[in-house]
């Protein structure tokens, strides 16, 4: 059996379907800046905790950076 759709039309349909799928899974949606800051904050706290057993001064500096991010989070408006 042969298809009545030309090859370039098939490619266009596939691109449209793939685009919808990627958007559906949120791959191209903009992320909330507050979520990004919170993610970085949690990573810095984890790093601070890891450093606390090795180098207390480095741990305190990392904790201070995390607190600065928390202040930035408070100043950032919520999306929506």
Z-matrix of the N, CA and C atoms (Angstrom, degrees):
N
C 1 1.450
C 2 1.517 1 109.97
N 3 1.295 2 116.65 1 140.17
C 4 1.456 3 121.15 2 177.90
C 5 1.518 4 108.98 3 -110.40
N 6 1.312 5 113.88 4 150.58
C 7 1.456 6 119.79 5 -179.83
C 8 1.515 7 109.89 6 -90.24
N 9 1.303 8 116.31 7 145.33
C 10 1.464 9 120.88 8 178.15
C 11 1.525 10 111.95 9 -83.37
N 12 1.338 11 118.02 10 -5.33
C 13 1.464 12 122.44 11 -179.06
C 14 1.523 13 108.53 12 -92.03
N 15 1.321 14 115.65 13 131.80
C 16 1.458 15 120.35 14 177.40
C 17 1.524 16 110.40 15 -69.21
N 18 1.312 17 115.60 16 161.56
C 19 1.462 18 121.83 17 -176.91
C 20 1.529 19 111.98 18 -60.21
N 21 1.330 20 117.38 19 -45.60
C 22 1.466 21 119.76 20 -178.55
C 23 1.524 22 111.66 21 -65.77
N 24 1.331 23 117.54 22 -31.05
C 25 1.462 24 120.44 23 175.86
C 26 1.530 25 110.36 24 -69.16
N 27 1.332 26 116.56 25 -37.44
C 28 1.459 27 120.66 26 177.64
C 29 1.525 28 110.60 27 -63.52
N 30 1.325 29 116.12 28 -41.65
C 31 1.463 30 120.50 29 179.08
C 32 1.523 31 109.97 30 -63.27
N 33 1.315 32 117.06 31 -41.96
C 34 1.459 33 121.37 32 179.35
C 35 1.527 34 110.75 33 -62.15
N 36 1.321 35 116.42 34 -43.30
C 37 1.465 36 120.48 35 179.51
C 38 1.531 37 110.04 36 -64.32
N 39 1.330 38 117.55 37 -42.58
C 40 1.462 39 121.04 38 178.84
C 41 1.521 40 111.22 39 -62.47
N 42 1.332 41 117.36 40 -44.07
C 43 1.466 42 120.56 41 179.24
C 44 1.521 43 110.27 42 -60.66
N 45 1.313 44 116.95 43 -40.88
C 46 1.456 45 121.28 44 -179.97
C 47 1.535 46 110.32 45 -64.03
N 48 1.327 47 116.73 46 -43.79
C 49 1.473 48 120.87 47 179.52
C 50 1.519 49 111.17 48 -65.64
N 51 1.326 50 117.17 49 -42.96
C 52 1.466 51 120.70 50 179.59
C 53 1.521 52 110.10 51 -64.56
N 54 1.313 53 117.28 52 -42.05
C 55 1.466 54 121.39 53 178.25
C 56 1.519 55 111.82 54 -60.09
N 57 1.319 56 116.93 55 -42.36
C 58 1.462 57 120.57 56 178.47
C 59 1.520 58 110.86 57 -65.68
N 60 1.327 59 116.23 58 -39.81
C 61 1.457 60 120.20 59 179.71
C 62 1.516 61 110.71 60 -64.44
N 63 1.346 62 117.72 61 -45.28
C 64 1.456 63 120.87 62 -179.51
C 65 1.519 64 111.36 63 -63.83
N 66 1.331 65 116.49 64 -38.44
C 67 1.458 66 119.75 65 177.95
C 68 1.522 67 109.98 66 -68.85
N 69 1.324 68 116.17 67 -37.05
C 70 1.451 69 120.34 68 -179.62
C 71 1.535 70 111.09 69 -62.32
N 72 1.322 71 116.48 70 -37.12
C 73 1.455 72 120.01 71 179.58
C 74 1.521 73 112.49 72 -84.48
N 75 1.322 74 118.60 73 -0.39
C 76 1.451 75 122.34 74 174.38
C 77 1.523 76 114.90 75 80.07
N 78 1.324 77 118.07 76 20.43
C 79 1.459 78 119.77 77 -177.70
C 80 1.521 79 112.61 78 -71.84
N 81 1.336 80 117.50 79 -26.85
C 82 1.451 81 119.56 80 -177.76
C 83 1.524 82 112.92 81 -112.44
N 84 1.297 83 116.73 82 8.29
C 85 1.464 84 119.58 83 177.97
C 86 1.518 85 109.30 84 -77.36
N 87 1.320 86 115.37 85 145.87
C 88 1.464 87 119.54 86 176.98
C 89 1.521 88 109.26 87 -72.82
N 90 1.311 89 114.42 88 139.75
C 91 1.455 90 119.47 89 -179.48
C 92 1.524 91 109.47 90 -91.47
N 93 1.298 92 114.69 91 149.69
C 94 1.452 93 121.22 92 178.05
C 95 1.531 94 108.62 93 -68.80
N 96 1.328 95 118.19 94 126.71
C 97 1.469 96 119.67 95 -179.36
C 98 1.527 97 112.40 96 -59.70
N 99 1.323 98 117.40 97 -29.33
C 100 1.465 99 120.01 98 178.45
C 101 1.526 100 111.06 99 -66.15
N 102 1.332 101 116.43 100 -36.54
C 103 1.468 102 119.88 101 177.93
C 104 1.522 103 110.91 102 -65.62
N 105 1.327 104 116.16 103 -40.14
C 106 1.465 105 120.38 104 179.16
C 107 1.534 106 110.84 105 -64.18
N 108 1.330 107 116.55 106 -42.30
C 109 1.462 108 120.61 107 179.42
C 110 1.529 109 110.08 108 -65.49
N 111 1.335 110 116.48 109 -41.75
C 112 1.461 111 120.03 110 179.43
C 113 1.531 112 111.09 111 -63.87
N 114 1.303 113 116.63 112 -37.53
C 115 1.465 114 120.95 113 177.84
C 116 1.528 115 110.51 114 -63.00
N 117 1.337 116 116.13 115 -45.17
C 118 1.468 117 120.38 116 177.89
C 119 1.526 118 111.00 117 -65.04
N 120 1.331 119 116.98 118 -38.79
C 121 1.465 120 121.92 119 179.16
C 122 1.532 121 110.73 120 -60.89
N 123 1.324 122 116.49 121 -47.13
C 124 1.461 123 120.25 122 179.94
C 125 1.524 124 111.47 123 -63.94
N 126 1.337 125 116.58 124 -37.89
C 127 1.466 126 119.90 125 178.40
C 128 1.529 127 110.70 126 -65.29
N 129 1.334 128 116.62 127 -40.31
C 130 1.470 129 120.00 128 179.01
C 131 1.520 130 111.49 129 -67.31
N 132 1.332 131 117.34 130 -38.11
C 133 1.458 132 119.72 131 176.72
C 134 1.530 133 111.04 132 -64.33
N 135 1.312 134 116.72 133 -40.21
C 136 1.464 135 120.05 134 178.30
C 137 1.532 136 110.18 135 -64.20
N 138 1.325 137 116.04 136 -42.08
C 139 1.466 138 120.29 137 178.19
C 140 1.536 139 110.48 138 -64.81
N 141 1.317 140 116.79 139 -39.94
C 142 1.460 141 121.38 140 177.80
C 143 1.527 142 110.48 141 -61.44
N 144 1.305 143 116.32 142 -42.65
C 145 1.458 144 120.63 143 179.10
C 146 1.535 145 110.63 144 -63.89
N 147 1.332 146 116.26 145 -42.15
C 148 1.460 147 119.85 146 178.71
C 149 1.523 148 110.96 147 -63.42
N 150 1.331 149 116.22 148 -41.06
C 151 1.465 150 120.49 149 -179.81
C 152 1.527 151 112.45 150 -70.31
N 153 1.317 152 117.59 151 -23.08
C 154 1.468 153 120.09 152 -175.85
C 155 1.525 154 112.42 153 -62.62
N 156 1.310 155 117.38 154 -23.94
C 157 1.463 156 119.54 155 178.84
C 158 1.521 157 112.19 156 -87.68
N 159 1.340 158 116.54 157 -12.35
C 160 1.461 159 120.75 158 -175.09
C 161 1.526 160 112.04 159 -111.34
N 162 1.347 161 115.21 160 -52.67
C 163 1.459 162 120.74 161 -173.64
C 164 1.530 163 108.72 162 -140.68
N 165 1.299 164 115.77 163 103.25
C 166 1.468 165 120.42 164 -174.75
C 167 1.534 166 112.20 165 -62.51
N 168 1.318 167 116.87 166 -39.09
C 169 1.475 168 119.89 167 -178.41
C 170 1.537 169 110.62 168 -65.14
N 171 1.324 170 116.80 169 -44.81
C 172 1.466 171 120.36 170 178.45
C 173 1.533 172 110.39 171 -63.93
N 174 1.327 173 115.69 172 -36.10
C 175 1.456 174 119.98 173 177.45
C 176 1.527 175 110.87 174 -63.35
N 177 1.325 176 116.74 175 -43.58
C 178 1.467 177 120.67 176 178.74
C 179 1.530 178 111.78 177 -63.81
N 180 1.324 179 116.70 178 -39.23
C 181 1.473 180 120.18 179 178.17
C 182 1.524 181 110.61 180 -65.20
N 183 1.315 182 116.79 181 -42.61
C 184 1.468 183 120.80 182 179.37
C 185 1.523 184 110.46 183 -64.86
N 186 1.332 185 115.96 184 -38.51
C 187 1.466 186 120.84 185 178.02
C 188 1.537 187 110.53 186 -64.38
N 189 1.341 188 116.50 187 -39.20
C 190 1.467 189 120.88 188 177.70
C 191 1.529 190 110.42 189 -64.09
N 192 1.329 191 117.26 190 -40.17
C 193 1.473 192 120.51 191 176.80
C 194 1.529 193 110.27 192 -62.68
N 195 1.325 194 116.29 193 -41.19
C 196 1.464 195 120.64 194 179.02
C 197 1.530 196 110.58 195 -63.76
N 198 1.320 197 116.83 196 -40.30
C 199 1.466 198 120.22 197 178.55
C 200 1.529 199 110.89 198 -65.22
N 201 1.338 200 116.84 199 -36.63
C 202 1.470 201 120.24 200 176.24
C 203 1.526 202 110.30 201 -63.35
N 204 1.323 203 116.76 202 -38.51
C 205 1.467 204 119.87 203 176.45
C 206 1.525 205 111.20 204 -65.04
N 207 1.320 206 116.44 205 -36.80
C 208 1.452 207 120.15 206 178.14
C 209 1.529 208 110.73 207 -64.58
N 210 1.327 209 117.24 208 -38.76
C 211 1.467 210 120.76 209 174.89
C 212 1.523 211 110.89 210 -63.15
N 213 1.334 212 115.73 211 -40.48
C 214 1.467 213 120.61 212 178.32
C 215 1.531 214 109.70 213 -64.56
N 216 1.309 215 116.96 214 -37.28
C 217 1.457 216 121.65 215 178.12
C 218 1.527 217 110.97 216 -62.37
N 219 1.318 218 116.17 217 -39.66
C 220 1.470 219 120.29 218 178.52
C 221 1.533 220 112.11 219 -65.26
N 222 1.321 221 116.54 220 -32.36
C 223 1.469 222 120.62 221 -179.08
C 224 1.525 223 112.84 222 -83.41
N 225 1.323 224 118.58 223 -17.71
C 226 1.458 225 122.05 224 -177.02
C 227 1.524 226 109.49 225 -81.40
N 228 1.340 227 116.79 226 128.25
C 229 1.467 228 118.74 227 179.65
C 230 1.536 229 110.78 228 -71.89
N 231 1.319 230 115.17 229 150.44
C 232 1.468 231 120.51 230 179.34
C 233 1.517 232 109.72 231 -74.25
N 234 1.313 233 115.90 232 145.60
C 235 1.457 234 121.52 233 179.17
C 236 1.526 235 108.21 234 -78.08
N 237 1.326 236 114.54 235 138.37
C 238 1.468 237 117.76 236 174.92
C 239 1.433 238 113.34 237 111.38
